[in-house]
Amino acid sequence: MMRLMPGLCPALTEEVMTKLKSAGIKTIIDFMLKDSETLARETSVSYKDLQSIRRIIHAHHAAFAVSGTDVLDEAVRSSVVISTGVTSLNSLLGGGLMTGEVVEVCGGWGKGKTSLCLQLALHAALRQGLHTLFIDPSGSVSPSKLAPFIEAFSEEEEVMEKALSRIKITSPADIWSLFRALEKTYHPCITLDGSAGSSSSNSQGAGKLKLVIVDSLPILVMPLLDGTRKEGLGILNQLAMTLKTLASEQQIAVVVVNNVVQMQNGSSVHKSDSHPKWKPALGRYWEHMPHTRLFVEQAELPDHNRSLNLSLSEPCENQSSPSLSLSLKVSVWKSTRLKMDSSVVSLFAKER
């Protein structure tokens, strides 16, 4: 805190400084917070001299005024929209994932949440050349399991290696390992050692992160909310602040995967929701966290139009060239900028 010193301006003499100190004015903040007319009466210093001192301090120490329009324009210029690779999903999200925002993907077990995240990560790495951090607490994602999904985009080996080199996969064992993984994203560039394509990442494995995906978050958080540990809600709030700060300060798109739980007494927090029996897990203290919340479920298609659904944990056998196309219904449950709507999206469709 800067002290008010004689000589700052011609009006601030030793005599004036002594009078100001007698009124308890010792720092620049003390002076600026005090009304000039009141200070003139208390110190017998002329109002004109006090205003002159105030103008000098303001010129030397005040920040430049910035209009709200300028702030908005700068936010728009610094934001990047990351395409999802699916036209209908891009349309639902207003063009794609917006850097600076947190998107929560929630849904029931085995309904396609991880598959949607893989679509986002692989399209960003393969088609847009963006580096992605894929945080996988369940340990269900590995290079061997990613390969068939990358082949859905391209069968060229070189293209596959480049995509793998841009994706870092880490599997934290607890919430503190998750915090450590997120701390590394604040580095100017992240080296993707031990990434999905570690053998070929020497020349391509360093780059600015633009997408962070936290899959299966409840695996790490639920043990903290069992009622026996009082610090659980504090840690949950700290995690929410960390994710939103990361997205805002680093201009990264953050995607978090959450489960859903059944509503009690038939009440719903989603008035426009076609499935009022479900609500996001992690409790009411987490509901404010994402900028956008999506609900994912498998689309109900006619039998003759249903595609083969390949599970990460149960690879399809006796299939020489399996179809990985997966149809999901994605609904906007909450958003600060999107309308409440839904769309059927097809993942891992072969590009022509």
C-alpha positions in Angstrom: 0.0 0.0 0.0 1.6 3.3 -1.1 2.1 5.9 1.5 1.2 9.5 0.9 4.5 11.5 0.7 5.4 15.2 0.6 6.5 16.3 -2.9 4.1 14.2 -4.8 2.7 17.5 -6.1 3.3 21.2 -5.3 0.3 21.4 -3.1 1.4 18.4 -0.9 3.9 20.2 1.3 5.3 19.0 4.6 2.8 21.3 6.5 -0.1 19.8 4.5 1.1 16.3 5.1 1.3 16.9 8.9 -2.3 18.1 8.9 -3.4 15.1 6.8 -1.7 12.7 9.2 -3.5 14.4 12.2 -6.7 13.4 10.5 -5.5 9.8 10.0 -4.6 10.1 6.3 -1.4 8.2 5.8 -1.8 6.3 2.5 -3.0 7.2 -1.0 -6.0 4.9 -0.4 -6.9 6.8 2.8 -6.8 10.1 0.9 -8.8 8.9 -2.1 -11.5 7.4 0.0 -12.0 10.5 2.1 -14.5 13.2 0.9 -12.5 16.4 0.0 -15.0 18.8 1.6 -15.0 16.8 4.9 -11.2 16.6 4.8 -10.9 20.3 4.2 -13.0 21.0 7.4 -11.1 18.5 9.5 -7.6 19.6 8.5 -8.0 23.3 7.5 -6.3 22.5 4.2 -7.9 24.4 1.3 -10.4 22.5 -0.8 -8.6 23.7 -3.9 -5.3 22.1 -2.7 -7.0 18.9 -1.9 -8.6 18.6 -5.3 -5.2 19.4 -6.9 -3.6 16.5 -4.9 -6.5 14.3 -5.9 -6.0 15.0 -9.6 -2.3 14.3 -9.5 -2.8 11.0 -7.7 -5.5 10.0 -10.1 -3.3 10.8 -13.1 -0.4 8.8 -11.7 -2.0 5.8 -10.1 -5.5 5.2 -11.5 -6.1 2.6 -14.2 -7.3 3.7 -17.6 -11.1 3.7 -17.9 -12.4 0.9 -20.1 -16.0 0.8 -21.4 -18.1 -2.3 -21.2 -18.2 -2.5 -25.0 -14.4 -2.6 -25.2 -14.3 -5.4 -22.6 -16.9 -7.4 -24.6 -15.1 -6.8 -27.9 -11.8 -8.1 -26.3 -13.5 -11.2 -25.0 -14.9 -11.9 -28.4 -11.5 -11.4 -30.1 -9.7 -13.7 -27.6 -12.4 -16.4 -27.7 -12.0 -19.4 -30.0 -14.9 -21.6 -31.1 -13.8 -25.3 -31.3 -15.8 -27.3 -33.7 -17.1 -30.6 -32.5 -17.0 -32.2 -35.9 -20.8 -32.8 -35.9 -22.9 -30.3 -37.7 -26.0 -30.8 -35.6 -24.0 -30.5 -32.4 -22.3 -27.4 -33.6 -25.6 -25.8 -34.3 -26.9 -26.8 -30.9 -23.8 -25.2 -29.2 -23.9 -22.0 -31.2 -20.9 -23.1 -33.4 -19.1 -25.4 -31.1 -17.2 -25.3 -27.8 -16.4 -21.8 -26.7 -13.0 -21.2 -25.0 -13.4 -19.5 -21.6 -16.5 -21.6 -20.8 -17.1 -24.8 -18.8 -19.5 -27.3 -20.4 -20.9 -30.2 -18.3 -22.0 -33.4 -20.1 -24.3 -35.4 -17.9 -26.3 -38.6 -18.4 -26.8 -42.1 -17.2 -24.2 -44.9 -17.1 -23.3 -46.2 -20.5 -25.4 -43.6 -22.4 -22.5 -42.2 -24.5 -20.9 -39.4 -22.4 -17.4 -40.7 -22.8 -18.0 -41.4 -26.5 -19.1 -37.8 -27.0 -15.9 -36.6 -25.2 -13.8 -38.8 -27.5 -15.5 -37.3 -30.5 -14.6 -33.8 -29.2 -11.0 -34.7 -28.4 -10.2 -36.6 -31.6 -11.8 -34.0 -33.9 -9.9 -31.2 -32.1 -6.6 -33.1 -32.4 -7.0 -34.5 -35.9 -8.9 -31.9 -37.8 -8.0 -28.7 -36.0 -4.4 -29.5 -34.7 -5.4 -28.5 -31.1 -3.8 -30.0 -28.0 -6.1 -31.7 -25.5 -5.8 -32.9 -22.0 -8.0 -35.9 -21.4 -8.4 -36.6 -17.6 -9.7 -40.2 -17.2 -10.2 -41.2 -13.6 -11.8 -44.6 -14.6 -8.8 -45.6 -16.7 -11.0 -46.6 -19.6 -9.2 -44.7 -22.4 -5.8 -45.9 -23.8 -4.0 -45.6 -27.2 -5.1 -49.1 -28.2 -8.7 -48.3 -27.5 -8.4 -44.9 -29.2 -7.1 -46.4 -32.5 -10.4 -47.7 -33.9 -12.0 -44.3 -33.2 -9.2 -42.4 -35.0 -9.5 -44.8 -37.9 -13.2 -43.7 -38.2 -11.8 -40.3 -39.1 -8.8 -41.4 -41.2 -7.0 -44.7 -42.0 -3.6 -43.1 -42.6 -1.0 -44.2 -40.0 0.7 -40.8 -40.1 -2.5 -39.0 -39.4 -3.3 -41.3 -36.5 0.2 -40.7 -34.9 -0.2 -36.9 -35.2 -3.6 -37.1 -33.5 -2.4 -39.3 -30.7 0.6 -37.0 -30.1 -1.8 -34.0 -29.4 -3.8 -35.8 -26.8 -2.4 -36.3 -23.2 -4.3 -38.9 -21.2 -3.8 -38.9 -17.4 -5.7 -41.0 -14.8 -5.7 -39.3 -11.4 -6.2 -41.7 -8.5 -7.8 -39.1 -6.2 -9.0 -35.5 -6.1 -5.6 -34.1 -5.2 -4.1 -35.8 -8.3 -6.8 -34.1 -10.3 -5.8 -30.7 -8.9 -2.2 -31.3 -9.8 -3.1 -32.2 -13.3 -5.1 -29.0 -13.7 -2.2 -26.9 -12.3 0.0 -28.1 -15.1 -2.3 -26.5 -17.6 -1.2 -23.0 -16.4 2.3 -23.6 -18.0 2.9 -21.6 -21.2 2.9 -24.8 -23.1 2.3 -28.4 -22.0 4.7 -31.2 -23.0 2.7 -34.3 -23.8 5.1 -36.8 -22.4 3.4 -40.0 -21.6 0.5 -39.0 -23.9 -1.5 -41.3 -26.1 1.2 -41.1 -28.7 4.3 -40.8 -26.5 6.6 -42.6 -29.0 6.0 -40.0 -31.7 5.4 -36.9 -29.6 9.0 -35.5 -29.4 8.6 -33.0 -32.2 4.8 -32.4 -31.9 4.2 -33.1 -28.2 4.5 -29.5 -26.9 1.8 -27.0 -27.6 -0.8 -24.6 -26.1 -3.7 -26.4 -24.6 -7.2 -25.4 -25.9 -9.3 -28.2 -24.6 -9.5 -30.0 -21.2 -11.9 -32.9 -20.7 -12.5 -34.3 -17.2 -14.3 -37.6 -17.7 -16.2 -39.5 -14.9 -15.7 -36.7 -12.3 -18.0 -38.3 -9.7 -15.5 -41.2 -9.3 -13.2 -38.7 -7.6 -15.7 -36.4 -5.9 -18.4 -38.8 -4.5 -16.1 -40.2 -1.8 -15.7 -36.7 -0.4 -19.5 -36.2 -0.1 -20.4 -39.3 1.9 -21.3 -37.3 5.0 -18.4 -38.3 7.2 -15.9 -35.7 5.8 -16.9 -32.1 6.5 -14.4 -30.7 4.1 -16.0 -32.3 1.1 -18.2 -29.4 0.1 -15.3 -27.0 0.5 -13.1 -29.1 -1.8 -16.0 -29.3 -4.3 -16.4 -25.5 -4.3 -12.6 -25.2 -4.8 -12.7 -27.5 -7.8 -15.5 -25.5 -9.3 -13.6 -22.3 -8.9 -10.4 -23.9 -10.3 -12.2 -25.2 -13.5 -13.9 -21.8 -14.2 -10.7 -19.8 -13.5 -8.8 -22.2 -15.8 -11.3 -21.7 -18.6 -11.4 -17.9 -18.2 -7.7 -17.1 -17.6 -6.2 -19.6 -20.0 -9.0 -19.3 -22.6 -9.5 -23.0 -22.7 -12.7 -24.9 -23.4 -13.3 -27.2 -20.4 -15.7 -30.2 -20.6 -16.7 -32.0 -17.4 -18.6 -35.3 -17.3 -21.1 -35.8 -14.6 -23.7 -38.5 -13.8 -27.4 -38.0 -13.2 -29.5 -39.1 -10.2 -33.3 -39.7 -10.0 -35.5 -36.9 -8.8 -37.5 -37.3 -5.6 -41.2 -36.6 -5.3 -41.3 -36.1 -9.1 -40.1 -32.5 -8.9 -37.7 -31.2 -11.5 -35.2 -28.4 -11.7 -35.5 -28.4 -15.5 -38.9 -27.0 -16.5 -38.3 -27.5 -20.2 -36.8 -31.0 -19.7 -38.5 -33.9 -21.4 -37.0 -36.2 -18.7 -38.0 -34.6 -15.4 -37.0 -37.7 -13.4 -33.3 -36.9 -13.7 -31.1 -34.3 -12.3 -27.3 -33.7 -12.3 -25.3 -35.5 -9.6 -22.9 -33.9 -7.1 -25.7 -31.9 -5.4 -27.1 -28.4 -5.4 -23.7 -26.8 -4.5 -22.4 -28.0 -7.9 -25.4 -26.9 -10.0 -24.1 -23.3 -10.6 -20.7 -24.5 -11.9 -21.0 -25.0 -15.7 -21.8 -22.2 -18.1 -23.6 -24.9 -20.2 -25.1 -28.2 -19.1 -25.9 -30.9 -21.6 -27.9 -34.1 -21.1 -26.9 -37.1 -23.2 -29.0 -40.2 -23.9 -29.0 -42.7 -26.7 -31.3 -41.7 -29.5 -34.4 -43.8 -30.2 -34.1 -44.8 -33.8 -36.0 -47.4 -35.9 -34.4 -50.8 -35.7 -33.3 -50.8 -39.4 -31.4 -47.4 -38.7 -29.6 -48.4 -35.5 -25.8 -48.5 -35.8 -23.5 -50.8 -34.0 -22.5 -49.2 -30.6 -18.9 -50.1 -29.7 -18.1 -49.9 -26.0 -14.7 -48.8 -24.8 -14.6 -51.6 -22.3 -16.1 -54.3 -24.5 -14.6 -54.3 -28.0 -16.6 -56.0 -30.7 -15.3 -59.4 -31.8 -15.5 -61.1 -35.2 -15.9 -57.7 -36.9 -13.2 -57.0 -39.5 -14.5 -53.5 -40.0 -16.9 -52.5 -37.3 -19.1 -49.4 -37.6 -18.4 -47.0 -34.7 -21.2 -44.7 -35.6 -23.3 -43.8 -32.5 -26.4 -41.7 -32.4 -27.1 -39.7 -29.3 -29.8 -37.2 -28.3 -28.2 -34.1 -26.7 -30.3 -31.6 -24.9 -29.3 -28.2 -23.4 -30.4 -28.3 -19.8 -28.8 -25.0 -18.8 -26.8 -22.2 -20.5 -25.8 -18.6 -20.2 -25.9 -18.0 -23.9 -27.8 -20.9 -25.6 -31.5 -21.6 -26.0 -33.0 -24.7 -24.4 -33.1 -27.2 -27.3 -32.1 -30.7 -28.3 -30.7 -32.4 -31.3 -29.8 -35.9 -32.5 -26.1 -36.2 -33.3 -24.1 -38.9 -35.0 -20.6 -39.6 -33.6 -17.6 -41.1 -35.5 -19.2 -40.8 -38.9 -16.7 -41.5 -41.6 -15.8 -38.3 -43.4 -16.0 -38.3 -47.2 
